[in-house]
Amino acid sequence: MIRLWVFLHIIGFTLWIGGGLASMVAGIVSQGEERARLGAVVRAQAAVQRMLVAPGALLTVLSGVMLTFAMTSLRGGEAGFSIWLVLMQGAGLVGALIVLLVGLPTSAKLARIDPDGANAAYFDELRQRQRVTSSIAGVFAVTALVGGAMLA
């Protein structure tokens, strides 16, 4: 059963980090686009957030919790202490919470706003918030990945 949770954990962080990178590349490339075309870009980014990043972050955290429970039950209730494990769990949890509680709702709002309409300033504000929160969540995700790599 542990192998299944490890597999799901790997799939989860692959979706999370891969989707985040795809969204980042789309955002960087769209900087040269006309303002009227930004609506299509942010709708595509919202779809990536909704279909890849958020489910990946959620799957990573849930499978990580299950792996933690499996690890403690195998060792008779004692998980032992490893700074890399703590780094992986802490950074992964914080990053996933940022994705799920800030990034996903922001991308959903952003996808519904017309970049040229009356809410153009709000569109720009949400786009900046999305940049910052996605970057912070990405740093936490990569930090968790480094912690996991050092743990193995």
N, C-alpha and C positions, 0 to 999 in steps of 0.2 A: 504494500500500500504506500510505503514511503516513496517508491519510485514514481508512482502516479502523481503524488504531490510535488515532487521535484520537477517532473515533466511540466505540470501545470504552472509551477513557479517560473520556469524558464520561458514558457509560452507567454505568460503574463508580462514579464519584464521586457520581452522582445516586442510585444505589441505596444507597451507603454513607451519605451525609448524609441522604437522605430516610428511610431505614430507621431511622437513629439518632434523627431528629426524631420519627418515629412512636412509637418505643419510649419516648422521653422524655415525650411527651404522655400516653401510656398510664400511665406511672408517676406523673405528676403528678395525673392525674384519679383514679387508684386510691387516693390518700391518704385519701379520704373513705369508702372501702369497708370493709365488715366484714372481719375477719381471715380468715374462712373463704373469702371470695371472692378473696383475693389469689393463690391457687393458679392460678386461671384466667387472671388478669392476667399472672403471670410465665410461664405456659406460652405465652401469646400473644406476649409479649416475646421469649421464647426462639425461637419460630418466626420472628419478624422478624429476629432476630440470625442465625439459621441460613440463612434463605432470601434475605435482602436485604443485611444489613450485611456479613457475612463474605465472601460472594461478590463484593460490590461493592468491598470493600477489596482483595481478592485481584486482581480484574480491573483495578483502578486501578493497582496496583503493577506487575503483569505488563505491561500496555499501556504504562505509563510507562517501564519498562526497554526495551521494544521501541522506543519513540519516542526514547529516549536513544541507542540503538545506531543507529537510522536517521539521527538528527541528526549523530552523529559521522562516519558513513560518507559523508554528503552533503558534509561540510566537509573531507574528506580526512584524517580521524583527529583533527581538532581540534574540540572542542565549543565552545570559547570559554568565558568566565566571565561569569556573570550571578548576582548575589546572589539575584534572584527565582527563578531556576531551582534554585539550591541550596536555598533556603527551601522551595520546592514539593517537591523530591525528598526532602529530609531530613524535613520535617514529615509528608509522606505516608507515608514508610517507617516512621517511628516510630509514627504513629497506626495504621497497618495492623497492625504487629506487636502493639500493645496489643490491638487488636480480636481478632486471630487467636489470640494466645497467652494472653490473660487473659479478655477479654470473652466469647468464645464458650464456653470451658469452664465459666466461672462461670454463664452463663445456662443451660447444659445441666444443671448440678448443681442449680441453683435450681428448675428446672422439675420435678425429680423429688422434691422435698422437700415434705411436707405443712406448710403454715404454722401449723396448730394442733396438730400432733403433738408427739412427744417432742423433735424437733429444731427447735423453734420459734426458739430462740436462734441456732442455726446458720443457719436461714432468714434471720433478720434480719441476721446478719453478712454472708452472701452477697449479700443485697439491697443493703446499704451498699457492699460492694466493687463490685458491678455499677454502682451510681450513680457512684461515684468514677471507675472505669476508663472507663466510657462517656463521662463528661464530659471526661476528659483526652483520650481518643481523638477526641472531637468537636472539641475545641479544636485539636488537631493537624490534623484534616481541614479545618477552616475556614481555618486558617493556610496550609495547602497550597493551598487554593482561592484565597486572596488572592494568594499568590505566583504562581500560574498566571495570574490576572487581570492582575497587574502586568507579567507577562512578555509578554503578548500585545500 
